[in-house]
Amino acid sequence: MEFTEIINQIIVLLVILVGGMLLVAIIIIFFKEGLIDVKPKRAVVVRNIWTSEAMAFMKTGYMIPGIHKKLMEITLENEPSSSPTINVLTQDGAEIGIKLVITTQQVIPHPDSVIKAATEINYEKRTEAILNRIKVYLQHALICCTLESIVKGEQGVFESTRNYLKTKLPDLSAEWGFKVEASICNIELPEKAKAATERYATARQEGRAAKAKADAAGINPLITVIGNTISDVLRTSKK
């Protein structure tokens, strides 16, 4: 074998070797780029850049670089929070504040729900969006109530509001993929309404006291109330 042929064979072998190494390097890089490493209690959403179809990874998997693009990582953990006061209007235009606690705010661990959380809502502002929706529910529940009916607790206003909120929150699961549960912990009334509430409570206590006295004395409760009123007037005039 001539020397030239040996050199040519060596060159061919080197080209094959280098080409093989480059191919292996490309495959490794390609594999690393496409590997989706999903951490515990997390999910990753990717989108097909050609069809715009989204896909959720609940565990470690592989996407095709150049076809799929990673959108975001979603937490599957519960994110409870205490909300700021939500202000809503009554039928007669009074503004009341509702303080509530979100006990459950969690993406449902299912591919469809994970995709909705990433695409149907601004995930980075998810709590704000959920609170805004809750405000809509509360406003809808209380817009038919007057401030007086709320102060007096007529028609089970608070209970019906809680029940309405409870029935509407599951809508967020179907729409945004979130399971949300919230409880109303405080209702803030306007200052005038607070004073009216105190007067109303005092009047009820005095009414019960007058009735108890009348029942004990065996007389009409109305006579007792009139007598107490006259006594108050006389005491005031003496002062």
ZIVEN-V141768 format. One record per backbone hydrogen bond with DSSP energy under -1.0 kcal/mol. NH is the residue of the N-H (numbers start at 0). CO is the residue of the C=O. Records with the same first field share a line. If there is no record, write none. Layout:
NH = CO ; CO
//
This chain:
5 = 1
6 = 2
7 = 3
8 = 4
9 = 5
10 = 6
11 = 7
12 = 8
13 = 9
14 = 10
15 = 11
16 = 12
17 = 13
18 = 14
19 = 15
20 = 16
21 = 17
22 = 18
23 = 19
24 = 20
25 = 21
26 = 22
27 = 23
28 = 24
29 = 25
30 = 26
31 = 27
32 = 28
33 = 29
34 = 30
35 = 60
41 = 38
42 = 73
43 = 56
44 = 71
45 = 54
46 = 68
47 = 52
48 = 66
51 = 47
54 = 45
56 = 43
60 = 35
62 = 33
66 = 63
67 = 63
68 = 46
70 = 44
71 = 44
73 = 42
75 = 40
78 = 104
80 = 101
82 = 99
85 = 97
87 = 95
89 = 93
90 = 144
92 = 89
95 = 87
96 = 187
97 = 85
98 = 185
100 = 182
101 = 80
102 = 180
103 = 180
105 = 178
107 = 176
109 = 107
113 = 109
114 = 110
115 = 111
116 = 112
117 = 113
118 = 114
119 = 115
122 = 120
124 = 121
125 = 122
128 = 124
129 = 125
130 = 126
131 = 127
132 = 128
133 = 129
134 = 130
135 = 131
136 = 132
137 = 133
138 = 134
139 = 135
140 = 136
141 = 137
142 = 138
144 = 141
149 = 145
150 = 146
151 = 147
153 = 148
156 = 153
159 = 155
160 = 156
161 = 157
162 = 158
163 = 159
164 = 160
165 = 161
166 = 162
167 = 163
168 = 164
170 = 167
171 = 168
173 = 169
174 = 170
175 = 171
177 = 171
178 = 105
180 = 103
182 = 100
184 = 98
185 = 98
187 = 96
193 = 189
194 = 190
195 = 191
196 = 192
197 = 193
198 = 194
199 = 195
200 = 196
201 = 197
202 = 198
203 = 199
204 = 200
205 = 201
206 = 202
207 = 203
208 = 204
209 = 205
210 = 206
211 = 207
212 = 208
213 = 209
214 = 210
215 = 211
216 = 212
217 = 213
218 = 213
223 = 219
224 = 220
225 = 221
226 = 222
227 = 223
228 = 224
229 = 225
230 = 226
231 = 227
232 = 228
233 = 229
234 = 230
235 = 231
236 = 232
237 = 233
238 = 234
//
